[in-house]
Amino acid sequence: ERSSNKFRNSLNVALVQRSVDQTQAQNDISTFQAGLDLAIKQFRDQFSRRLAVASDVESILQNASRINS
């Protein structure tokens, strides 16, 4: 979670510094970041209720993979 917060902050800085207009790639990465944030939130909620399962972690990894690509 801490690493994703650091990544989100650096991504936001990079997007602001590198463009004046919104490109499709920037819109995609923003959408992917929102998906990752949601997957992390859902995992955190499930984990705190002791209901987390492997598919919760897989969701985080799948969303992170989209960003990495």
All heavy atoms as a GROMACS GRO file, in nm:
protein
  545
    1GLU      N    1   0.084  -0.120   0.000
    1GLU     CA    2   0.000   0.000   0.000
    1GLU      C    3   0.088   0.125   0.000
    1GLU      O    4   0.060   0.220  -0.073
    1GLU     CB    5  -0.093   0.000   0.120
    1GLU     CG    6  -0.195   0.110   0.116
    1GLU     CD    7  -0.300   0.096   0.226
    1GLU    OE1    8  -0.289   0.004   0.310
    1GLU    OE2    9  -0.389   0.178   0.226
    2ARG      N   10   0.195   0.125   0.080
    2ARG     CA   11   0.285   0.241   0.081
    2ARG      C   12   0.350   0.260  -0.055
    2ARG      O   13   0.362   0.373  -0.102
    2ARG     CB   14   0.391   0.226   0.190
    2ARG     CG   15   0.337   0.258   0.328
    2ARG     CD   16   0.442   0.241   0.432
    2ARG     NE   17   0.428   0.102   0.476
    2ARG     CZ   18   0.522   0.033   0.536
    2ARG    NH1   19   0.638   0.086   0.560
    2ARG    NH2   20   0.502  -0.091   0.572
    3SER      N   21   0.389   0.151  -0.117
    3SER     CA   22   0.451   0.162  -0.249
    3SER      C   23   0.354   0.215  -0.352
    3SER      O   24   0.391   0.293  -0.439
    3SER     CB   25   0.504   0.025  -0.294
    3SER     OG   26   0.609  -0.017  -0.211
    4SER      N   27   0.228   0.173  -0.343
    4SER     CA   28   0.130   0.223  -0.440
    4SER      C   29   0.106   0.372  -0.418
    4SER      O   30   0.084   0.446  -0.514
    4SER     CB   31   0.000   0.144  -0.433
    4SER     OG   32  -0.068   0.167  -0.313
    5ASN      N   33   0.110   0.418  -0.295
    5ASN     CA   34   0.096   0.562  -0.269
    5ASN      C   35   0.212   0.640  -0.328
    5ASN      O   36   0.192   0.745  -0.390
    5ASN     CB   37   0.085   0.589  -0.119
    5ASN     CG   38  -0.047   0.547  -0.060
    5ASN    OD1   39  -0.147   0.537  -0.130
    5ASN    ND2   40  -0.048   0.519   0.069
    6LYS      N   41   0.333   0.588  -0.312
    6LYS     CA   42   0.451   0.654  -0.370
    6LYS      C   43   0.439   0.656  -0.522
    6LYS      O   44   0.469   0.757  -0.587
    6LYS     CB   45   0.579   0.583  -0.328
    6LYS     CG   46   0.616   0.604  -0.185
    6LYS     CD   47   0.744   0.529  -0.152
    6LYS     CE   48   0.775   0.537  -0.004
    6LYS     NZ   49   0.896   0.459   0.029
    7PHE      N   50   0.398   0.542  -0.580
    7PHE     CA   51   0.382   0.534  -0.724
    7PHE      C   52   0.278   0.634  -0.772
    7PHE      O   53   0.299   0.705  -0.871
    7PHE     CB   54   0.344   0.393  -0.768
    7PHE     CG   55   0.312   0.385  -0.914
    7PHE    CD1   56   0.414   0.388  -1.008
    7PHE    CD2   57   0.181   0.381  -0.957
    7PHE    CE1   58   0.385   0.383  -1.143
    7PHE    CE2   59   0.151   0.376  -1.092
    7PHE     CZ   60   0.254   0.377  -1.185
    8ARG      N   61   0.164   0.640  -0.706
    8ARG     CA   62   0.056   0.730  -0.745
    8ARG      C   63   0.106   0.875  -0.746
    8ARG      O   64   0.081   0.950  -0.840
    8ARG     CB   65  -0.064   0.717  -0.652
    8ARG     CG   66  -0.181   0.804  -0.692
    8ARG     CD   67  -0.300   0.798  -0.596
    8ARG     NE   68  -0.328   0.667  -0.542
    8ARG     CZ   69  -0.295   0.628  -0.418
    8ARG    NH1   70  -0.233   0.709  -0.336
    8ARG    NH2   71  -0.327   0.508  -0.376
    9ASN      N   72   0.180   0.912  -0.642
    9ASN     CA   73   0.231   1.049  -0.635
    9ASN      C   74   0.330   1.078  -0.747
    9ASN      O   75   0.324   1.183  -0.811
    9ASN     CB   76   0.295   1.074  -0.498
    9ASN     CG   77   0.193   1.078  -0.387
    9ASN    OD1   78   0.076   1.105  -0.410
    9ASN    ND2   79   0.237   1.048  -0.266
   10SER      N   80   0.422   0.984  -0.773
   10SER     CA   81   0.519   1.007  -0.880
   10SER      C   82   0.452   1.007  -1.017
   10SER      O   83   0.490   1.084  -1.106
   10SER     CB   84   0.632   0.905  -0.875
   10SER     OG   85   0.585   0.776  -0.904
   11LEU      N   86   0.350   0.925  -1.034
   11LEU     CA   87   0.275   0.923  -1.160
   11LEU      C   88   0.205   1.057  -1.182
   11LEU      O   89   0.211   1.114  -1.291
   11LEU     CB   90   0.173   0.810  -1.160
   11LEU     CG   91   0.081   0.802  -1.280
   11LEU    CD1   92   0.160   0.775  -1.407
   11LEU    CD2   93  -0.025   0.695  -1.258
   12ASN      N   94   0.141   1.107  -1.080
   12ASN     CA   95   0.072   1.236  -1.092
   12ASN      C   96   0.169   1.348  -1.127
   12ASN      O   97   0.139   1.431  -1.213
   12ASN     CB   98  -0.004   1.267  -0.963
   12ASN     CG   99  -0.125   1.180  -0.944
   12ASN    OD1  100  -0.180   1.126  -1.040
   12ASN    ND2  101  -0.167   1.163  -0.821
   13VAL      N  102   0.284   1.348  -1.064
   13VAL     CA  103   0.384   1.450  -1.095
   13VAL      C  104   0.430   1.438  -1.240
   13VAL      O  105   0.439   1.537  -1.312
   13VAL     CB  106   0.504   1.440  -0.998
   13VAL    CG1  107   0.622   1.523  -1.046
   13VAL    CG2  108   0.462   1.482  -0.858
   14ALA      N  109   0.457   1.315  -1.283
   14ALA     CA  110   0.503   1.294  -1.421
   14ALA      C  111   0.398   1.336  -1.522
   14ALA      O  112   0.431   1.398  -1.624
   14ALA     CB  113   0.540   1.147  -1.441
   15LEU      N  114   0.273   1.305  -1.497
   15LEU     CA  115   0.167   1.343  -1.590
   15LEU      C  116   0.151   1.494  -1.598
   15LEU      O  117   0.127   1.549  -1.706
   15LEU     CB  118   0.035   1.277  -1.551
   15LEU     CG  119   0.027   1.126  -1.572
   15LEU    CD1  120  -0.105   1.072  -1.517
   15LEU    CD2  121   0.044   1.088  -1.717
   16VAL      N  122   0.164   1.562  -1.487
   16VAL     CA  123   0.150   1.707  -1.486
   16VAL      C  124   0.269   1.773  -1.556
   16VAL      O  125   0.252   1.865  -1.635
   16VAL     CB  126   0.137   1.760  -1.341
   16VAL    CG1  127   0.153   1.910  -1.336
   16VAL    CG2  128   0.004   1.718  -1.282
   17GLN      N  129   0.389   1.723  -1.533
   17GLN     CA  130   0.509   1.784  -1.589
   17GLN      C  131   0.525   1.761  -1.738
   17GLN      O  132   0.585   1.841  -1.807
   17GLN     CB  133   0.634   1.730  -1.518
   17GLN     CG  134   0.648   1.780  -1.377
   17GLN     CD  135   0.768   1.720  -1.308
   17GLN    OE1  136   0.830   1.626  -1.357
   17GLN    NE2  137   0.802   1.775  -1.193
   18ARG      N  138   0.472   1.651  -1.789
   18ARG     CA  139   0.502   1.614  -1.927
   18ARG      C  140   0.397   1.651  -2.029
   18ARG      O  141   0.416   1.626  -2.147
   18ARG     CB  142   0.526   1.465  -1.935
   18ARG     CG  143   0.651   1.430  -1.860
   18ARG     CD  144   0.687   1.291  -1.878
   18ARG     NE  145   0.801   1.265  -1.789
   18ARG     CZ  146   0.879   1.165  -1.798
   18ARG    NH1  147   0.858   1.076  -1.890
   18ARG    NH2  148   0.978   1.148  -1.716
   19SER      N  149   0.287   1.706  -1.987
   19SER     CA  150   0.190   1.734  -2.092
   19SER      C  151   0.104   1.853  -2.060
   19SER      O  152   0.082   1.889  -1.946
   19SER     CB  153   0.102   1.612  -2.116
   19SER     OG  154  -0.023   1.628  -2.058
   20VAL      N  155   0.056   1.910  -2.166
   20VAL     CA  156  -0.040   2.018  -2.155
   20VAL      C  157  -0.179   1.966  -2.186
   20VAL      O  158  -0.277   2.005  -2.126
   20VAL     CB  159  -0.003   2.133  -2.251
   20VAL    CG1  160  -0.108   2.240  -2.252
   20VAL    CG2  161   0.133   2.190  -2.216
   21ASP      N  162  -0.187   1.873  -2.280
   21ASP     CA  163  -0.316   1.816  -2.317
   21ASP      C  164  -0.326   1.671  -2.270
   21ASP      O  165  -0.227   1.608  -2.244
   21ASP     CB  166  -0.339   1.824  -2.468
   21ASP     CG  167  -0.233   1.748  -2.545
   21ASP    OD1  168  -0.130   1.711  -2.486
   21ASP    OD2  169  -0.253   1.727  -2.664
   22GLN      N  170  -0.445   1.624  -2.262
   22GLN     CA  171  -0.469   1.487  -2.219
   22GLN      C  172  -0.464   1.395  -2.340
   22GLN      O  173  -0.541   1.413  -2.434
   22GLN     CB  174  -0.606   1.476  -2.151
   22GLN     CG  175  -0.613   1.543  -2.017
   22GLN     CD  176  -0.531   1.468  -1.912
   22GLN    OE1  177  -0.519   1.347  -1.918
   22GLN    NE2  178  -0.475   1.540  -1.820
   23THR      N  179  -0.374   1.299  -2.338
   23THR     CA  180  -0.366   1.202  -2.446
   23THR      C  181  -0.437   1.074  -2.404
   23THR      O  182  -0.465   1.054  -2.286
   23THR     CB  183  -0.220   1.170  -2.480
   23THR    OG1  184  -0.160   1.106  -2.367
   23THR    CG2  185  -0.142   1.295  -2.519
   24GLN      N  186  -0.461   0.987  -2.500
   24GLN     CA  187  -0.526   0.859  -2.468
   24GLN      C  188  -0.443   0.779  -2.369
   24GLN      O  189  -0.497   0.719  -2.277
   24GLN     CB  190  -0.550   0.779  -2.596
   24GLN     CG  191  -0.626   0.649  -2.571
   24GLN     CD  192  -0.766   0.672  -2.515
   24GLN    OE1  193  -0.836   0.762  -2.558
   24GLN    NE2  194  -0.805   0.590  -2.420
   25ALA      N  195  -0.312   0.776  -2.389
   25ALA     CA  196  -0.225   0.700  -2.298
   25ALA      C  197  -0.235   0.753  -2.155
   25ALA      O  198  -0.238   0.676  -2.060
   25ALA     CB  199  -0.081   0.706  -2.346
   26GLN      N  200  -0.243   0.884  -2.141
   26GLN     CA  201  -0.256   0.942  -2.007
   26GLN      C  202  -0.391   0.909  -1.946
   26GLN      O  203  -0.401   0.882  -1.827
   26GLN     CB  204  -0.235   1.093  -2.012
   26GLN     CG  205  -0.091   1.131  -2.036
   26GLN     CD  206  -0.076   1.279  -2.056
   26GLN    OE1  207  -0.167   1.346  -2.104
   26GLN    NE2  208   0.038   1.331  -2.019
   27ASN      N  209  -0.494   0.911  -2.028
   27ASN     CA  210  -0.626   0.874  -1.977
   27ASN      C  211  -0.628   0.728  -1.935
   27ASN      O  212  -0.686   0.694  -1.832
   27ASN     CB  213  -0.734   0.900  -2.083
   27ASN     CG  214  -0.757   1.048  -2.106
   27ASN    OD1  215  -0.732   1.130  -2.018
   27ASN    ND2  216  -0.803   1.082  -2.224
   28ASP      N  217  -0.564   0.642  -2.016
   28ASP     CA  218  -0.557   0.500  -1.981
   28ASP      C  219  -0.486   0.478  -1.849
   28ASP      O  220  -0.534   0.406  -1.763
   28ASP     CB  221  -0.487   0.421  -2.091
   28ASP     CG  222  -0.570   0.405  -2.216
   28ASP    OD1  223  -0.692   0.433  -2.212
   28ASP    OD2  224  -0.513   0.366  -2.320
   29ILE      N  225  -0.370   0.540  -1.832
   29ILE     CA  226  -0.292   0.520  -1.711
   29ILE      C  227  -0.370   0.571  -1.590
   29ILE      O  228  -0.366   0.511  -1.483
   29ILE     CB  229  -0.151   0.581  -1.720
   29ILE    CG1  230  -0.059   0.526  -1.611
   29ILE    CG2  231  -0.152   0.730  -1.711
   29ILE    CD1  232  -0.003   0.391  -1.639
   30SER      N  233  -0.442   0.679  -1.606
   30SER     CA  234  -0.523   0.731  -1.496
   30SER      C  235  -0.636   0.633  -1.460
   30SER      O  236  -0.665   0.609  -1.343
   30SER     CB  237  -0.583   0.867  -1.531
   30SER     OG  238  -0.480   0.961  -1.548
   31THR      N  239  -0.696   0.574  -1.562
   31THR     CA  240  -0.801   0.473  -1.540
   31THR      C  241  -0.742   0.350  -1.473
   31THR      O  242  -0.801   0.295  -1.380
   31THR     CB  243  -0.867   0.434  -1.674
   31THR    OG1  244  -0.924   0.552  -1.731
   31THR    CG2  245  -0.974   0.329  -1.655
   32PHE      N  246  -0.626   0.307  -1.521
   32PHE     CA  247  -0.560   0.190  -1.462
   32PHE      C  248  -0.523   0.216  -1.317
   32PHE      O  249  -0.536   0.128  -1.232
   32PHE     CB  250  -0.436   0.151  -1.541
   32PHE     CG  251  -0.462   0.110  -1.683
   32PHE    CD1  252  -0.362   0.117  -1.778
   32PHE    CD2  253  -0.586   0.062  -1.724
   32PHE    CE1  254  -0.384   0.078  -1.909
   32PHE    CE2  255  -0.611   0.024  -1.855
   32PHE     CZ  256  -0.508   0.032  -1.948
   33GLN      N  257  -0.476   0.337  -1.287
   33GLN     CA  258  -0.439   0.372  -1.150
   33GLN      C  259  -0.562   0.369  -1.060
   33GLN      O  260  -0.556   0.319  -0.948
   33GLN     CB  261  -0.373   0.511  -1.144
   33GLN     CG  262  -0.335   0.555  -1.004
   33GLN     CD  263  -0.233   0.464  -0.940
   33GLN    OE1  264  -0.134   0.429  -1.002
   33GLN    NE2  265  -0.256   0.425  -0.816
   34ALA      N  266  -0.674   0.418  -1.110
   34ALA     CA  267  -0.798   0.414  -1.031
   34ALA      C  268  -0.839   0.270  -1.004
   34ALA      O  269  -0.884   0.238  -0.893
   34ALA     CB  270  -0.909   0.490  -1.104
   35GLY      N  271  -0.822   0.183  -1.102
   35GLY     CA  272  -0.853   0.041  -1.083
   35GLY      C  273  -0.764  -0.024  -0.979
   35GLY      O  274  -0.809  -0.104  -0.897
   36LEU      N  275  -0.636   0.013  -0.981
   36LEU     CA  276  -0.542  -0.039  -0.882
   36LEU      C  277  -0.580   0.010  -0.742
   36LEU      O  278  -0.580  -0.068  -0.647
   36LEU     CB  279  -0.399   0.001  -0.916
   36LEU     CG  280  -0.292  -0.043  -0.817
   36LEU    CD1  281  -0.286  -0.195  -0.806
   36LEU    CD2  282  -0.156   0.013  -0.859
   37ASP      N  283  -0.611   0.137  -0.732
   37ASP     CA  284  -0.652   0.193  -0.602
   37ASP      C  285  -0.774   0.119  -0.547
   37ASP      O  286  -0.780   0.086  -0.428
   37ASP     CB  287  -0.683   0.342  -0.613
   37ASP     CG  288  -0.559   0.427  -0.636
   37ASP    OD1  289  -0.447   0.378  -0.612
   37ASP    OD2  290  -0.576   0.543  -0.677
   38LEU      N  291  -0.871   0.092  -0.633
   38LEU     CA  292  -0.991   0.022  -0.591
   38LEU      C  293  -0.959  -0.122  -0.546
   38LEU      O  294  -1.009  -0.168  -0.444
   38LEU     CB  295  -1.095   0.020  -0.703
   38LEU     CG  296  -1.226  -0.054  -0.671
   38LEU    CD1  297  -1.297   0.011  -0.553
   38LEU    CD2  298  -1.315  -0.054  -0.794
   39ALA      N  299  -0.874  -0.190  -0.622
   39ALA     CA  300  -0.836  -0.327  -0.586
   39ALA      C  301  -0.765  -0.330  -0.451
   39ALA      O  302  -0.789  -0.419  -0.369
   39ALA     CB  303  -0.747  -0.388  -0.695
   40ILE      N  304  -0.679  -0.232  -0.427
   40ILE     CA  305  -0.609  -0.224  -0.298
   40ILE      C  306  -0.707  -0.196  -0.185
   40ILE      O  307  -0.701  -0.259  -0.079
   40ILE     CB  308  -0.497  -0.118  -0.303
   40ILE    CG1  309  -0.386  -0.165  -0.396
   40ILE    CG2  310  -0.444  -0.088  -0.163
   40ILE    CD1  311  -0.283  -0.060  -0.428
   41LYS      N  312  -0.801  -0.106  -0.209
   41LYS     CA  313  -0.902  -0.075  -0.106
   41LYS      C  314  -0.985  -0.198  -0.074
   41LYS      O  315  -1.010  -0.228   0.044
   41LYS     CB  316  -0.991   0.039  -0.152
   41LYS     CG  317  -1.099   0.077  -0.052
   41LYS     CD  318  -1.199   0.175  -0.110
   41LYS     CE  319  -1.307   0.211  -0.013
   41LYS     NZ  320  -1.380   0.098   0.043
   42GLN      N  321  -1.028  -0.269  -0.178
   42GLN     CA  322  -1.109  -0.388  -0.156
   42GLN      C  323  -1.030  -0.495  -0.079
   42GLN      O  324  -1.083  -0.560   0.011
   42GLN     CB  325  -1.158  -0.444  -0.289
   42GLN     CG  326  -1.264  -0.357  -0.352
   42GLN     CD  327  -1.301  -0.401  -0.493
   42GLN    OE1  328  -1.226  -0.472  -0.560
   42GLN    NE2  329  -1.416  -0.356  -0.538
   43PHE      N  330  -0.902  -0.511  -0.113
   43PHE     CA  331  -0.819  -0.606  -0.041
   43PHE      C  332  -0.806  -0.565   0.106
   43PHE      O  333  -0.818  -0.649   0.194
   43PHE     CB  334  -0.680  -0.617  -0.105
   43PHE     CG  335  -0.587  -0.702  -0.024
   43PHE    CD1  336  -0.597  -0.840  -0.028
   43PHE    CD2  337  -0.491  -0.646   0.058
   43PHE    CE1  338  -0.512  -0.920   0.048
   43PHE    CE2  339  -0.406  -0.724   0.135
   43PHE     CZ  340  -0.417  -0.862   0.129
   44ARG      N  341  -0.779  -0.438   0.128
   44ARG     CA  342  -0.765  -0.388   0.266
   44ARG      C  343  -0.891  -0.415   0.346
   44ARG      O  344  -0.885  -0.461   0.461
   44ARG     CB  345  -0.733  -0.239   0.266
   44ARG     CG  346  -0.702  -0.184   0.402
   44ARG     CD  347  -0.672  -0.034   0.406
   44ARG     NE  348  -0.624   0.022   0.282
   44ARG     CZ  349  -0.689   0.114   0.210
   44ARG    NH1  350  -0.806   0.160   0.249
   44ARG    NH2  351  -0.638   0.161   0.099
   45ASP      N  352  -1.006  -0.388   0.286
   45ASP     CA  353  -1.133  -0.413   0.354
   45ASP      C  354  -1.152  -0.561   0.386
   45ASP      O  355  -1.190  -0.597   0.497
   45ASP     CB  356  -1.251  -0.363   0.270
   45ASP     CG  357  -1.255  -0.212   0.255
   45ASP    OD1  358  -1.185  -0.142   0.333
   45ASP    OD2  359  -1.326  -0.165   0.165
   46GLN      N  360  -1.125  -0.645   0.287
   46GLN     CA  361  -1.138  -0.789   0.308
   46GLN      C  362  -1.037  -0.840   0.411
   46GLN      O  363  -1.069  -0.924   0.495
   46GLN     CB  364  -1.119  -0.865   0.176
   46GLN     CG  365  -1.230  -0.842   0.075
   46GLN     CD  366  -1.359  -0.904   0.120
   46GLN    OE1  367  -1.435  -0.846   0.196
   46GLN    NE2  368  -1.384  -1.025   0.074
   47PHE      N  369  -0.916  -0.788   0.404
   47PHE     CA  370  -0.810  -0.831   0.496
   47PHE      C  371  -0.846  -0.794   0.640
   47PHE      O  372  -0.829  -0.875   0.731
   47PHE     CB  373  -0.677  -0.767   0.456
   47PHE     CG  374  -0.560  -0.815   0.538
   47PHE    CD1  375  -0.499  -0.935   0.506
   47PHE    CD2  376  -0.513  -0.741   0.645
   47PHE    CE1  377  -0.391  -0.980   0.580
   47PHE    CE2  378  -0.406  -0.787   0.720
   47PHE     CZ  379  -0.345  -0.907   0.687
   48SER      N  380  -0.896  -0.674   0.659
   48SER     CA  381  -0.931  -0.630   0.795
   48SER      C  382  -1.045  -0.712   0.853
   48SER      O  383  -1.055  -0.727   0.975
   48SER     CB  384  -0.964  -0.481   0.798
   48SER     OG  385  -1.083  -0.456   0.728
   49ARG      N  386  -1.129  -0.767   0.767
   49ARG     CA  387  -1.239  -0.854   0.813
   49ARG      C  388  -1.199  -1.001   0.811
   49ARG      O  389  -1.281  -1.088   0.835
   49ARG     CB  390  -1.363  -0.832   0.726
   49ARG     CG  391  -1.421  -0.692   0.745
   49ARG     CD  392  -1.550  -0.673   0.673
   49ARG     NE  393  -1.526  -0.671   0.528
   49ARG     CZ  394  -1.617  -0.705   0.437
   49ARG    NH1  395  -1.736  -0.744   0.474
   49ARG    NH2  396  -1.589  -0.699   0.310
   50ARG      N  397  -1.070  -1.025   0.781
   50ARG     CA  398  -1.015  -1.162   0.774
   50ARG      C  399  -1.087  -1.247   0.670
   50ARG      O  400  -1.109  -1.366   0.688
   50ARG     CB  401  -1.014  -1.228   0.910
   50ARG     CG  402  -0.931  -1.152   1.012
   50ARG     CD  403  -0.922  -1.228   1.142
   50ARG     NE  404  -0.854  -1.150   1.243
   50ARG     CZ  405  -0.724  -1.152   1.266
   50ARG    NH1  406  -0.646  -1.227   1.193
   50ARG    NH2  407  -0.672  -1.077   1.360
   51LEU      N  408  -1.123  -1.182   0.559
   51LEU     CA  409  -1.192  -1.251   0.451
   51LEU      C  410  -1.114  -1.250   0.320
   51LEU      O  411  -1.165  -1.294   0.217
   51LEU     CB  412  -1.330  -1.188   0.428
   51LEU     CG  413  -1.428  -1.193   0.546
   51LEU    CD1  414  -1.552  -1.112   0.514
   51LEU    CD2  415  -1.464  -1.336   0.579
   52ALA      N  416  -0.992  -1.198   0.323
   52ALA     CA  417  -0.912  -1.188   0.201
   52ALA      C  418  -0.878  -1.327   0.148
   52ALA      O  419  -0.849  -1.419   0.225
   52ALA     CB  420  -0.785  -1.108   0.228
   53VAL      N  421  -0.883  -1.339   0.017
   53VAL     CA  422  -0.850  -1.465  -0.050
   53VAL      C  423  -0.752  -1.436  -0.164
   53VAL      O  424  -0.725  -1.320  -0.196
   53VAL     CB  425  -0.977  -1.535  -0.104
   53VAL    CG1  426  -1.065  -1.581   0.011
   53VAL    CG2  427  -1.054  -1.446  -0.198
   54ALA      N  428  -0.701  -1.540  -0.223
   54ALA     CA  429  -0.601  -1.526  -0.329
   54ALA      C  430  -0.651  -1.438  -0.444
   54ALA      O  431  -0.574  -1.361  -0.502
   54ALA     CB  432  -0.560  -1.663  -0.381
   55SER      N  433  -0.779  -1.446  -0.476
   55SER     CA  434  -0.830  -1.366  -0.588
   55SER      C  435  -0.823  -1.216  -0.559
   55SER      O  436  -0.813  -1.136  -0.652
   55SER     CB  437  -0.973  -1.408  -0.623
   55SER     OG  438  -1.060  -1.382  -0.515
   56ASP      N  439  -0.825  -1.177  -0.432
   56ASP     CA  440  -0.809  -1.035  -0.398
   56ASP      C  441  -0.669  -0.987  -0.434
   56ASP      O  442  -0.651  -0.878  -0.487
   56ASP     CB  443  -0.836  -1.013  -0.248
   56ASP     CG  444  -0.978  -1.044  -0.208
   56ASP    OD1  445  -1.070  -1.011  -0.285
   56ASP    OD2  446  -0.997  -1.103  -0.100
   57VAL      N  447  -0.570  -1.071  -0.406
   57VAL     CA  448  -0.431  -1.037  -0.440
   57VAL      C  449  -0.414  -1.041  -0.591
   57VAL      O  450  -0.348  -0.953  -0.649
   57VAL     CB  451  -0.333  -1.133  -0.370
   57VAL    CG1  452  -0.190  -1.106  -0.414
   57VAL    CG2  453  -0.346  -1.122  -0.218
   58GLU      N  454  -0.473  -1.138  -0.657
   58GLU     CA  455  -0.464  -1.147  -0.803
   58GLU      C  456  -0.522  -1.023  -0.870
   58GLU      O  457  -0.468  -0.976  -0.971
   58GLU     CB  458  -0.536  -1.272  -0.852
   58GLU     CG  459  -0.465  -1.400  -0.818
   58GLU     CD  460  -0.546  -1.525  -0.849
   58GLU    OE1  461  -0.659  -1.513  -0.902
   58GLU    OE2  462  -0.496  -1.633  -0.821
   59SER      N  463  -0.628  -0.969  -0.814
   59SER     CA  464  -0.687  -0.847  -0.868
   59SER      C  465  -0.588  -0.731  -0.862
   59SER      O  466  -0.574  -0.653  -0.957
   59SER     CB  467  -0.815  -0.813  -0.793
   59SER     OG  468  -0.870  -0.693  -0.840
   60ILE      N  469  -0.517  -0.719  -0.751
   60ILE     CA  470  -0.415  -0.614  -0.737
   60ILE      C  471  -0.307  -0.634  -0.842
   60ILE      O  472  -0.268  -0.539  -0.912
   60ILE     CB  473  -0.354  -0.614  -0.596
   60ILE    CG1  474  -0.459  -0.569  -0.494
   60ILE    CG2  475  -0.231  -0.523  -0.590
   60ILE    CD1  476  -0.416  -0.585  -0.350
   61LEU      N  477  -0.260  -0.756  -0.856
   61LEU     CA  478  -0.153  -0.784  -0.952
   61LEU      C  479  -0.197  -0.760  -1.096
   61LEU      O  480  -0.119  -0.709  -1.178
   61LEU     CB  481  -0.103  -0.927  -0.934
   61LEU     CG  482  -0.033  -0.955  -0.800
   61LEU    CD1  483   0.000  -1.103  -0.787
   61LEU    CD2  484   0.090  -0.868  -0.783
   62GLN      N  485  -0.320  -0.795  -1.130
   62GLN     CA  486  -0.370  -0.772  -1.265
   62GLN      C  487  -0.378  -0.622  -1.295
   62GLN      O  488  -0.340  -0.579  -1.404
   62GLN     CB  489  -0.507  -0.836  -1.282
   62GLN     CG  490  -0.503  -0.986  -1.292
   62GLN     CD  491  -0.642  -1.047  -1.290
   62GLN    OE1  492  -0.742  -0.982  -1.262
   62GLN    NE2  493  -0.647  -1.176  -1.322
   63ASN      N  494  -0.426  -0.545  -1.198
   63ASN     CA  495  -0.433  -0.400  -1.219
   63ASN      C  496  -0.295  -0.338  -1.228
   63ASN      O  497  -0.272  -0.248  -1.309
   63ASN     CB  498  -0.516  -0.336  -1.108
   63ASN     CG  499  -0.664  -0.354  -1.128
   63ASN    OD1  500  -0.722  -0.286  -1.210
   63ASN    ND2  501  -0.724  -0.448  -1.057
   64ALA      N  502  -0.202  -0.386  -1.147
   64ALA     CA  503  -0.065  -0.335  -1.153
   64ALA      C  504   0.000  -0.371  -1.287
   64ALA      O  505   0.075  -0.292  -1.344
   64ALA     CB  506   0.016  -0.390  -1.036
   65SER      N  507  -0.033  -0.488  -1.338
   65SER     CA  508   0.022  -0.532  -1.466
   65SER      C  509  -0.021  -0.440  -1.579
   65SER      O  510   0.057  -0.412  -1.672
   65SER     CB  511  -0.020  -0.675  -1.494
   65SER     OG  512   0.025  -0.716  -1.618
   66ARG      N  513  -0.145  -0.394  -1.576
   66ARG     CA  514  -0.194  -0.301  -1.679
   66ARG      C  515  -0.111  -0.173  -1.678
   66ARG      O  516  -0.076  -0.119  -1.783
   66ARG     CB  517  -0.340  -0.268  -1.656
   66ARG     CG  518  -0.432  -0.381  -1.686
   66ARG     CD  519  -0.577  -0.341  -1.668
   66ARG     NE  520  -0.661  -0.459  -1.671
   66ARG     CZ  521  -0.738  -0.499  -1.572
   66ARG    NH1  522  -0.747  -0.426  -1.462
   66ARG    NH2  523  -0.809  -0.608  -1.582
   67ILE      N  524  -0.079  -0.126  -1.560
   67ILE     CA  525   0.002  -0.004  -1.549
   67ILE      C  526   0.142  -0.031  -1.599
   67ILE      O  527   0.200   0.049  -1.673
   67ILE     CB  528   0.006   0.046  -1.403
   67ILE    CG1  529  -0.134   0.094  -1.362
   67ILE    CG2  530   0.108   0.156  -1.384
   67ILE    CD1  531  -0.151   0.121  -1.216
   68ASN      N  532   0.197  -0.144  -1.562
   68ASN     CA  533   0.332  -0.179  -1.602
   68ASN      C  534   0.344  -0.191  -1.753
   68ASN      O  535   0.447  -0.155  -1.811
   68ASN     CB  536   0.375  -0.308  -1.535
   68ASN     CG  537   0.521  -0.335  -1.552
   68ASN    OD1  538   0.604  -0.249  -1.528
   68ASN    ND2  539   0.554  -0.456  -1.592
   69SER      N  540   0.239  -0.240  -1.817
   69SER     CA  541   0.242  -0.256  -1.963
   69SER      C  542   0.240  -0.122  -2.031
   69SER      O  543   0.291  -0.100  -2.136
   69SER     CB  544   0.123  -0.339  -2.010
   69SER     OG  545   0.133  -0.471  -1.961
   0.00000   0.00000   0.00000
